Structure formats: structure tokens, C-alpha cells
Amino acid sequence: MSRPCGMIRSRWPSASKLGWVTNKQAFSKAVLAIGTSCLALMGYSRWALTGLDADAAVFPYLQLHAQRNGVHIAIRQGTFADLAPQELATFDLIVGADICFWEDLVDPLYRLVRLSVAVGVAEILVADPGRPPFDELCARCLQHSDTEVLAWATTTPVVESGRILRVVGNV
Ligand SMILES: C[S@@+](CC[C@H](N)C(=O)[O-])C[C@H]1O[C@@H](n2cnc3c(N)ncnc32)[C@H](O)[C@@H]1O
């Protein structure tokens, strides 16, 4: 990534909403969390978790979150565009939250989603409050029948709302 991201902060709004969607899912999945910095890891402890981020500065923070939650996470530094089909094929589930916030992230994320489906990833989930680049990503993905966009809203501890892009693979 050419720009420093400066994205480390205590809490981004969307990660915890992924927990709601994934809570009932099977154990022992290989899960890739993309754009991880401080992803809410609580719900992921039963999975083999890999965290990918372009910015190496986020990893100590990510590891601290993992330790505090009793979770082991493998670290992978790289961009969304760096993920090759062979690597994507090793995961069952790909999750991301608050990762499509710049226009130039739409292309690599769309490519990642389509490649993942093509190589057999079972499910891709991306949560966001509803930024314009995320909406564009959803619109592109909705051209395929494997995609739905779910609404989420919270009233506590804070009032927030947004959407979860869900793409289901051919499994
Ligand atoms: C807004 S933060 C969200 C962090 C995390 N999902 C959470 O909920 O705490 C966005 C993250 O995406 C990462 N990121 C931005 N562009 C990226 C890219 N092209 N490839 C990989 N990671 C990227 C940033 O470094 C940052 O850690």
C-alpha cells in the first residue's frame, strides 16, 4: 500500500456485526480476516484465523486483541490485491469490516470476492456503515446471483446502522 493508513483506533463500528452473522456457523473453519487491525476477535476463537493487513503497524495491536481474547491469529502482511487464487482457496470463510472506505479499494475487493468464489471459498462477508465505495462494491457484486446485502442496526451501546455484503460460494 502506498499510503500510511492511520487506521488504528479502539473500535470500528462494523466488526462486531459480523459476529452476529457468523455466531451460528460451524467450528473448525479456516477464516481469513482482511483489513484486520483491531477486529473484534471474540467470536472467532473456534476457527483457524489468519489476519491480513497492508499496514504492519497494526499487527502488535491485533496481537494484543488476540491475546486478550484468548485467540491465536496467524499474521499475513499484504494488500487485498496480493492474495493469489491458490492462497484464497485455503480458506472457507473471508470476513472484513470497514475495509471499503476509498474509491480505489473497490476494484481490488471486487476482484478478491470474485476470485474467492471461483476457487471455492464458501462465504465472503464484508460489513460497513454504508460508505459510497462499499455501496459500489455491493452493486457490482449484486450483478451475480450469489450475493445478498443484509441490513444491520444497533441502538446500544451506540446508535449505528449499515449493511453486510454476503457472497456465497458454490459449495
Ligand atoms: C478502518 S480499518 C478497519 C479495521 C478492522 N476491520 C476493525 O474492524 O477494527 C481498515 C483496515 O484496512 C487496512 N487496509 C486498507 N487498505 C488495505 C489494502 N489495500 N489491503 C489490505 N489492508 C488494507 C488498513 O491498514 C486498516 O487496518
The ligand as an ORCA input file, in Angstrom:
! r2SCAN-3c Opt
* xyz 0 1
  C     -10.905      1.126      9.007
  S      -9.697     -0.077      9.398
  C     -10.767     -1.418      9.890
  C     -10.089     -2.332     10.816
  C     -10.774     -3.583     11.283
  N     -11.532     -4.257     10.259
  C     -11.608     -3.348     12.520
  O     -12.802     -3.515     12.471
  O     -11.050     -2.998     13.521
  C      -9.155     -0.600      7.747
  C      -8.002     -1.544      7.734
  O      -7.807     -1.974      6.398
  C      -6.419     -1.945      6.100
  N      -6.258     -1.755      4.644
  C      -6.537     -0.653      3.918
  N      -6.296     -0.853      2.621
  C      -5.847     -2.125      2.511
  C      -5.431     -2.938      1.404
  N      -5.446     -2.468      0.150
  N      -5.037     -4.210      1.642
  C      -5.032     -4.692      2.925
  N      -5.410     -3.975      4.007
  C      -5.817     -2.702      3.806
  C      -5.876     -0.806      6.932
  O      -4.475     -0.898      7.138
  C      -6.693     -0.930      8.198
  O      -6.090     -1.764      9.155
*
